[in-house]
């Protein structure tokens, strides 16, 4: 067997190379940029050849199997040339799935997928299961498999995998036992030629290889998801989830088309219920959930469905859902300084995520936004900003669209170039009782290396006040 070519030497690329080595395949890594020192050291220690600062195109194009970084678009000339020559180009998720043993829960969506992935892993771990929480959430699935095998350990019995649309673009046989599609709203449109349909199709690939033995959790209120359920559809057993309809209404609407339903309890609008055919109904009072807000109710319901598919104890699921601490950079309470509450929502890299953040808060708000615009349409935020936001602080290199959308709807608009300057300006503008919300609605790459770097810079500045 020829060596596996790994395009991109980030976390997923190095993980893929390590997995290749663990399963007896040769691999080499090619990165157009510079490798991070820690990742370079890993490759050197493992004896895996690599190149950086450019691709040896002749060698790459001679490859039969290529594992591509999610950051490299399908339209990249080298990727197009590989496919024209008949090479198989796949993602790290696809690569890892070919070797993983155990129950796989795959989670995607424009918003909420990281929270739901962490929450689902928390629910399963709370019942004593051996869980790998991997994928787009940070630690690559391939790395987890490789490191367990290198240590002589079996694979995790349960893999909870966060999957992005970029990763799904490179999947052909990836088949989660339980697939969860939270929602499809405009995001990454620059990557998909500003075609929302292409982006939605990428998300739907989560279920493309599922069979009648698998479960697919579907948002019954998401129009783009419902369109794709109609065509091309899915072979999996569908569980329809709604935060607006009762379980009885869902059954009446969908009948035999759904295997299970999760919605508001028919007996009480303050409870939600999960009704699957092989288990007794699961109910939980909404105010007991650790994560509050309508969007988090949906996330909690989806995680509950994953637990009930596995027939986990109802009391155990309730306990886990009531004790979850949340994740860094997603509506993370940082500090209250002189009565001003600072919230880090740096992970809100699209408009819909910021919509959820603004919707969940009461005003008045000093809102910090901006970064790399991915084809954003801010229309859905206008009424929220007009009703709740007093001041807008733009943290980005090009803030023209933010100014155009919101300048006449807030008291003031400021432009800053650092997280520290944003925090200082917000502190000057805010009064006791107000909230300072970092929820950018944009990617971070104009001023920061990642949304994590942006969030940590924000938190450090708050703590320095």
Number of C-alpha atoms within 10 A of each C-alpha: 7 11 15 21 27 30 28 26 28 20 20 27 28 29 27 35 29 26 28 24 20 18 13 9 14 18 23 23 25 24 20 14 13 14 19 11 8 9 16 18 12 14 19 12 9 11 13 18 13 20 18 16 11 11 17 13 12 8 10 23 19 13 19 18 18 25 25 26 24 24 12 14 17 18 11 9 10 17 21 14 15 20 16 11 13 12 18 15 25 21 26 30 27 22 24 23 20 11 14 19 15 14 16 22 24 25 29 27 24 22 26 22 24 25 21 28 28 21 27 30 26 23 27 24 16 17 14 9 14 16 22 21 26 23 28 23 18 12 17 26 30 29 24 24 26 25 16 15 15 15 8 9 11 13 20 20 14 20 27 30 29 28 23 22 22 22 24 23 21 25 23 16 16 23 22 25 21 26 26 29 25 26 23 23 20 20 27 23 17 14 18 18 11 16 13 18 15 14 24 23 18 19 28 23 22 31 26 19 16 22 16 11 10 18 26 29 27 24 24 22 15 16 13 17 24 15 12 16 14 9 9 11 14 21 16 22 19 23 24 24 29 24 21 15 19 23 24 16 16 21 19 10 11 14 12 10 12 19 20 26 28 33 26 27 22 15 10 11 15 12 17 26 24 26 22 19 11 11 13 12 15 20 18 22 15 20 13 14 19 18 21 13 17 15 18 19 19 23 25 26 24 30 27 29 28 25 20 21 17 13 13 18 13 16 11 15 24 18 16 22 24 17 15 15 14 16 14 17 24 21 22 20 15 18 15 17 13 10 13 19 21 27 25 26 28 31 29 26 26 26 26 22 25 27 19 20 20 20 17 15 14 13 17 18 26 27 25 29 24 28 22 21 25 19 17 20 15 18 11 12 18 14 11 17 22 14 14 18 26 20 24 27 27 24 26 26 14 15 19 11 14 18 17 10 14 21 15 11 19 16 12 15 18 16 20 19 13 18 24 18 16 24 27 16 17 24 22 9 14 19 17 12 13 21 24 26 29 33 29 30 27 28 24 24 14 17 17 17 11 14 21 16 16 24 25 16 17 26 23 14 17 23 14 10 10
